[in-house]
Amino acid sequence: MKRYHVLGLMSGTSLDGLDIAYCHIWHSGKDWDYEVRQCTTIAYDDALRHQLKNAIYLSQEAHDTLHLDYGKWLGSEAKKFIEKHELQVDFIASHGHTSHHRPQEGFTFQLGDGQQLSNFSGHKTVCDFRTLDVSLGGQGAPLVPVGDELLLPEYAFCLNLGGISNISFKKEGIRYAYDIGLANMPLNYVAEKLGKKYDKDGALAAAGILDKMLLSRLDSLPYYTLPYPKSTGYEWFSTSVIPLLDNSTTSPEDILHTLVHHNCGQIAKAIKAQNPTTGSWLLVTGGGALNSFFMRVLQKELGTTSVVKIPPAKFIAYKEALVFAFMGVLRVLEKTNVYCSVTGAKKDTCSGVVFLPQS
């Protein structure tokens, strides 16, 4: 039984920072098991957050430069973390930071050059987990369901609330997953207008009242009528959602309140569409799981359909970094780590590009 010692790196659309999780992953009998041994989040400074947030608007040359520089930064931060905790690391698995995601055009891009990351960290690196799937007609997302399937089989539904919301579930023996829609991205957008990075515990949202007109407009967004598999990202948010928020004449608190009800309503609708067994478990992770108002509204929308299960804060924050570490293990073992039932690609794939440090 070999234990893999892997450093998982994750940067999500909510731009909270770089999540680093040092994981031990091993195969025991028929099952996979894991342990998150060390973890941290390195907050982005204002300059880097601005660069990543606006990468979609950069020229090709500026985008290429950011790709290289961010890869160097990831490698340097990984090296500092490894040396600080005196870790034995077999390799690093990095998600990177998504700057462009247009799978319908056959294009996706994750910033953080793998060769620079490997060079600056001094360790073998696996990254670029989405491109192969997109080249085969897939959405390239969500990718976390392989972890839901093999690491967390006891949950009927696995919901992640990062910048966007995505869900994973098993139906007739097959794993499915897709991006439901919004989560923290619009909440943070509104909170920033109030000088805050986010709405802690949903306190501002809880103080607002429902704007039925805004709710109706959000619920009517065409994306929600698309069949899965489907995925979305900042492009959709910027073109379809921001105008609705900017044109609203109600208070920021009312907008936040309405957004939470919209998010929870769409999530509950997605879960109920699968006709779950009453009381089935719903695992909620991502930053949204720490928003107590969001969780109360979600449980109310679900009723007795599903029971919201919120794991320890450490697991909430680092689940995605753990899963990318796991995807790296599967890539090294040349085993499937992206399901076509999830992404809509022509076939399952063993995705990820391997880089070795060069001096």
C-alpha positions as CSV (number, residue, x, y, z in Angstrom):
1,M,0.0,0.0,0.0
2,K,1.8,3.1,-1.2
3,R,1.0,6.5,0.3
4,Y,1.3,9.5,-2.0
5,H,2.5,12.7,-0.4
6,V,1.0,15.5,-2.6
7,L,0.7,19.2,-2.3
8,G,-2.6,20.3,-3.8
9,L,-2.9,24.0,-5.0
10,M,-6.3,25.6,-5.7
11,S,-7.3,29.1,-6.7
12,G,-11.1,29.7,-7.3
13,T,-13.2,32.3,-8.9
14,S,-14.0,33.9,-5.5
15,L,-10.3,35.1,-5.4
16,D,-10.0,34.5,-1.7
17,G,-6.4,33.4,-2.2
18,L,-4.2,30.3,-2.9
19,D,-5.3,27.2,-1.0
20,I,-2.5,24.8,-0.2
21,A,-3.2,21.4,1.2
22,Y,-0.5,18.8,2.0
23,C,-2.3,15.5,1.6
24,H,-1.5,11.8,2.2
25,I,-3.5,9.7,-0.2
26,W,-3.5,5.9,-0.4
27,H,-5.5,3.0,-1.7
28,S,-6.8,0.5,0.9
29,G,-8.5,-2.6,-0.5
30,K,-11.1,-1.4,-2.9
31,D,-11.3,2.1,-1.5
32,W,-9.3,5.3,-1.5
33,D,-8.5,7.1,1.7
34,Y,-6.8,10.4,2.5
35,E,-5.6,12.7,5.2
36,V,-5.0,16.5,5.0
37,R,-1.9,16.9,7.1
38,Q,-1.1,20.6,6.7
39,C,-3.0,23.4,5.0
40,T,-3.1,27.2,4.6
41,T,-4.6,29.9,2.5
42,I,-2.3,32.7,1.2
43,A,-4.4,35.7,0.6
44,Y,-3.8,37.6,-2.6
45,D,-2.5,41.2,-2.2
46,D,-4.6,43.8,-4.0
47,A,-2.3,44.0,-7.0
48,L,-2.4,40.2,-7.7
49,R,-6.1,40.0,-7.0
50,H,-6.7,42.8,-9.5
51,Q,-4.5,41.0,-12.1
52,L,-6.2,37.7,-11.8
53,K,-9.7,39.2,-11.7
54,N,-9.1,41.2,-14.9
55,A,-7.0,38.6,-16.7
56,I,-9.9,38.0,-19.1
57,Y,-9.4,41.6,-20.5
58,L,-5.6,41.4,-21.0
59,S,-3.9,41.4,-24.3
60,Q,-2.3,38.2,-25.4
61,E,1.2,39.4,-24.5
62,A,0.1,40.6,-21.1
63,H,-1.8,37.4,-20.5
64,D,1.2,35.3,-21.4
65,T,3.4,37.3,-19.0
66,L,0.9,36.9,-16.2
67,H,0.7,33.1,-16.9
68,L,4.5,32.9,-16.4
69,D,4.7,35.2,-13.4
70,Y,1.9,33.5,-11.6
71,G,3.5,30.1,-12.2
72,K,6.7,31.5,-10.6
73,W,4.7,32.8,-7.7
74,L,2.9,29.5,-7.2
75,G,6.2,27.7,-7.2
76,S,7.8,30.1,-4.8
77,E,4.9,29.9,-2.4
78,A,4.8,26.1,-2.6
79,K,8.5,25.9,-1.9
80,K,8.2,28.2,1.2
81,F,5.3,26.0,2.5
82,I,7.3,22.8,2.0
83,E,10.4,24.1,3.7
84,K,8.5,25.7,6.6
85,H,6.8,22.5,7.5
86,E,9.7,20.2,6.5
87,L,7.5,18.1,4.2
88,Q,8.2,15.1,2.1
89,V,6.5,15.8,-1.2
90,D,6.2,13.3,-4.1
91,F,4.8,16.0,-6.4
92,I,2.6,19.1,-6.7
93,A,-0.9,19.1,-8.3
94,S,-2.1,22.6,-9.3
95,H,-5.5,23.7,-10.6
96,G,-4.1,27.2,-11.5
97,H,-6.5,30.1,-11.8
98,T,-9.1,30.1,-14.6
99,S,-8.8,33.3,-16.7
100,H,-10.9,32.1,-19.7
101,H,-13.5,29.3,-19.9
102,R,-15.5,29.1,-23.1
103,P,-15.9,25.3,-23.6
104,Q,-18.6,25.9,-26.3
105,E,-15.7,27.4,-28.3
106,G,-13.3,24.6,-27.4
107,F,-11.3,26.9,-25.2
108,T,-10.3,27.1,-21.5
109,F,-7.2,28.5,-19.8
110,Q,-5.8,28.2,-16.3
111,L,-3.1,30.6,-15.3
112,G,0.0,29.4,-13.6
113,D,2.7,28.0,-16.0
114,G,3.5,24.4,-15.0
115,Q,7.1,24.5,-16.0
116,Q,7.8,27.7,-14.0
117,L,5.9,26.2,-11.0
118,S,8.0,23.1,-11.2
119,N,11.3,25.1,-11.6
120,F,10.6,27.4,-8.7
121,S,9.3,24.8,-6.3
122,G,11.9,22.2,-7.3
123,H,9.3,19.5,-7.5
124,K,7.5,17.5,-10.2
125,T,4.2,19.2,-11.0
126,V,0.9,18.1,-12.5
127,C,-1.4,20.8,-13.9
128,D,-3.7,21.8,-16.8
129,F,-6.4,19.3,-15.9
130,R,-9.2,20.8,-18.1
131,T,-7.7,21.2,-21.6
132,L,-7.8,17.6,-22.7
133,D,-11.5,17.2,-21.8
134,V,-12.5,20.4,-23.6
135,S,-10.6,19.2,-26.7
136,L,-12.9,16.2,-26.7
137,G,-16.0,18.3,-26.6
138,G,-16.4,18.4,-22.9
139,Q,-17.1,21.3,-20.5
140,G,-13.8,20.8,-18.7
141,A,-15.8,21.2,-15.5
142,P,-16.7,20.4,-12.9
143,L,-13.6,18.3,-12.1
144,V,-14.1,17.7,-8.3
145,P,-16.7,14.9,-8.9
146,V,-14.0,12.3,-9.2
147,G,-13.2,13.0,-5.5
148,D,-16.9,12.9,-4.6
149,E,-17.2,9.5,-6.3
150,L,-14.0,7.9,-4.8
151,L,-13.4,9.8,-1.6
152,L,-16.9,10.7,-0.4
153,P,-19.3,8.0,-1.5
154,E,-21.6,8.3,1.6
155,Y,-23.2,11.6,0.4
156,A,-26.1,11.6,-2.0
157,F,-25.2,15.1,-3.2
158,C,-22.0,17.1,-2.9
159,L,-22.4,20.8,-3.3
160,N,-19.6,23.3,-3.6
161,L,-20.2,27.0,-3.1
162,G,-17.2,28.9,-4.4
163,G,-17.6,31.8,-6.8
164,I,-20.2,29.7,-8.5
165,S,-22.2,26.7,-7.3
166,N,-21.7,23.2,-8.6
167,I,-23.2,19.9,-7.6
168,S,-22.3,16.2,-8.0
169,F,-24.6,13.2,-7.6
170,K,-24.9,9.6,-8.6
171,K,-27.8,8.4,-10.8
172,E,-28.4,4.8,-11.8
173,G,-24.8,4.0,-11.0
174,I,-23.3,6.9,-13.0
175,R,-21.7,10.1,-11.5
176,Y,-23.1,13.4,-12.9
177,A,-22.2,16.9,-12.0
178,Y,-22.6,20.4,-13.4
179,D,-22.5,24.1,-12.5
180,I,-25.8,25.1,-11.1
181,G,-25.1,28.8,-11.3
182,L,-24.3,31.6,-8.8
183,A,-22.8,31.4,-5.3
184,N,-20.3,33.8,-3.8
185,M,-19.3,35.7,-7.0
186,P,-22.3,38.1,-6.9
187,L,-22.3,38.3,-3.1
188,N,-18.7,39.4,-3.1
189,Y,-19.3,41.8,-5.9
190,V,-22.0,43.6,-4.0
191,A,-20.1,43.4,-0.7
192,E,-17.0,45.1,-2.3
193,K,-19.2,48.1,-3.2
194,L,-19.7,48.5,0.6
195,G,-15.9,48.3,1.1
196,K,-15.9,44.7,2.3
197,K,-14.3,41.7,0.8
198,Y,-17.3,39.5,1.6
199,D,-20.5,39.5,3.7
200,K,-19.4,37.7,6.9
201,D,-22.0,35.1,8.0
202,G,-24.4,36.7,5.6
203,A,-25.1,39.4,8.2
204,L,-25.8,42.1,5.6
205,A,-28.0,39.8,3.5
206,A,-30.0,38.8,6.6
207,A,-30.7,42.5,7.2
208,G,-32.2,43.0,3.8
209,I,-35.6,42.2,2.3
210,L,-36.6,40.4,-0.9
211,D,-36.7,42.3,-4.1
212,K,-39.2,40.2,-6.1
213,M,-38.5,42.0,-9.4
214,L,-34.7,41.3,-9.1
215,L,-35.4,37.7,-8.1
216,S,-37.6,37.2,-11.1
217,R,-35.0,38.6,-13.4
218,L,-32.3,36.4,-11.9
219,D,-34.4,33.3,-12.0
220,S,-35.2,34.0,-15.7
221,L,-31.6,33.9,-16.8
222,P,-31.4,31.5,-19.8
223,Y,-28.5,29.5,-18.4
224,Y,-30.8,27.8,-15.9
225,T,-32.9,26.3,-18.6
226,L,-29.9,24.6,-20.3
227,P,-29.6,20.8,-19.8
228,Y,-26.5,19.4,-18.0
229,P,-23.6,18.8,-18.5
230,K,-23.0,22.5,-18.4
231,S,-20.5,24.8,-16.8
232,T,-20.1,28.6,-16.4
233,G,-17.7,31.2,-15.2
234,Y,-16.9,34.8,-14.9
235,E,-17.8,35.6,-18.5
236,W,-21.4,34.7,-17.9
237,F,-21.4,36.6,-14.6
238,S,-20.0,39.7,-16.2
239,T,-22.3,39.8,-19.2
240,S,-25.6,38.4,-17.8
241,V,-25.6,39.1,-14.0
242,I,-23.6,42.2,-13.3
243,P,-26.0,44.4,-15.4
244,L,-29.0,43.2,-13.4
245,L,-27.2,44.1,-10.1
246,D,-25.9,47.4,-11.4
247,N,-29.3,48.4,-12.7
248,S,-31.1,47.5,-9.4
249,T,-32.3,50.6,-7.5
250,T,-32.8,48.8,-4.2
251,S,-30.2,48.8,-1.3
252,P,-27.1,46.6,-1.3
253,E,-28.5,44.7,1.7
254,D,-31.7,43.9,-0.3
255,I,-29.7,42.8,-3.3
256,L,-27.6,40.5,-1.1
257,H,-30.8,39.1,0.5
258,T,-32.3,38.5,-2.9
259,L,-29.2,36.9,-4.2
260,V,-29.0,34.4,-1.4
261,H,-32.7,33.4,-2.0
262,H,-32.0,33.1,-5.7
263,N,-29.0,30.9,-5.2
264,C,-30.7,28.7,-2.7
265,G,-33.8,28.4,-4.8
266,Q,-31.9,27.3,-7.8
267,I,-29.8,24.8,-5.8
268,A,-33.0,23.3,-4.2
269,K,-34.6,23.1,-7.6
270,A,-31.6,21.2,-9.0
271,I,-31.6,18.7,-6.0
272,K,-35.4,18.1,-6.1
273,A,-35.2,17.4,-9.8
274,Q,-33.3,14.2,-9.0
275,N,-36.1,12.9,-6.8
276,P,-33.9,12.2,-3.8
277,T,-34.8,9.9,-0.9
278,T,-36.2,12.1,1.9
279,G,-33.5,13.1,4.4
280,S,-30.6,12.3,2.0
281,W,-27.3,13.9,2.9
282,L,-26.1,17.0,1.2
283,L,-22.4,17.8,1.8
284,V,-21.8,21.5,1.5
285,T,-18.2,22.8,1.0
286,G,-16.6,26.0,-0.3
287,G,-16.7,29.4,1.3
288,G,-20.5,29.6,1.0
289,A,-20.8,26.9,3.6
290,L,-19.4,29.3,6.2
291,N,-22.2,31.8,5.4
292,S,-24.7,30.9,8.2
293,F,-27.6,32.9,6.6
294,F,-27.0,31.1,3.2
295,M,-27.2,27.7,5.0
296,R,-30.4,28.6,6.9
297,V,-32.1,29.7,3.7
298,L,-30.8,26.6,1.8
299,Q,-32.2,24.2,4.4
300,K,-35.5,26.0,4.4
301,E,-35.7,25.8,0.6
302,L,-34.9,22.1,0.7
303,G,-37.4,21.3,3.4
304,T,-37.2,17.5,4.2
305,T,-35.8,16.7,0.8
306,S,-32.2,16.7,1.9
307,V,-30.3,17.4,5.2
308,V,-27.5,19.9,4.9
309,K,-24.2,18.5,6.3
310,I,-21.5,21.0,6.9
311,P,-18.0,19.4,7.6
312,P,-15.3,21.0,9.7
313,A,-14.0,24.3,8.5
314,K,-10.7,22.8,7.6
315,F,-12.4,20.4,5.1
316,I,-14.7,23.1,3.8
317,A,-11.8,25.3,2.9
318,Y,-9.5,22.7,1.4
319,K,-11.7,20.1,-0.2
320,E,-10.9,21.3,-3.8
321,A,-7.1,21.4,-3.1
322,L,-7.4,17.9,-1.7
323,V,-9.3,16.7,-4.8
324,F,-6.7,18.2,-7.2
325,A,-4.0,16.4,-5.2
326,F,-6.0,13.2,-5.7
327,M,-6.4,14.0,-9.4
328,G,-2.7,14.3,-9.6
329,V,-2.3,10.8,-8.0
330,L,-4.7,9.4,-10.6
331,R,-2.8,11.1,-13.4
332,V,0.5,9.7,-12.2
333,L,-1.0,6.3,-12.0
334,E,-2.6,6.8,-15.5
335,K,-6.1,6.2,-14.2
336,T,-9.3,8.0,-15.2
337,N,-9.7,11.3,-13.3
338,V,-12.3,13.2,-15.5
339,Y,-15.7,11.6,-16.2
340,C,-17.4,12.2,-19.5
341,S,-20.7,11.7,-17.8
342,V,-19.9,14.9,-15.9
343,T,-18.4,17.0,-18.6
344,G,-20.1,15.7,-21.8
345,A,-16.8,14.8,-23.5
346,K,-16.5,11.9,-26.0
347,K,-14.8,9.7,-23.4
348,D,-13.4,9.5,-19.9
349,T,-9.8,10.8,-19.7
350,C,-6.7,10.7,-17.6
351,S,-6.0,14.5,-17.6
352,G,-3.1,16.6,-16.5
353,V,0.2,17.6,-17.9
354,V,3.4,16.6,-16.0
355,F,6.4,18.9,-15.6
356,L,9.8,18.1,-14.2
357,P,12.0,20.8,-12.7
358,Q,14.7,22.1,-15.0
359,S,17.8,23.9,-13.7
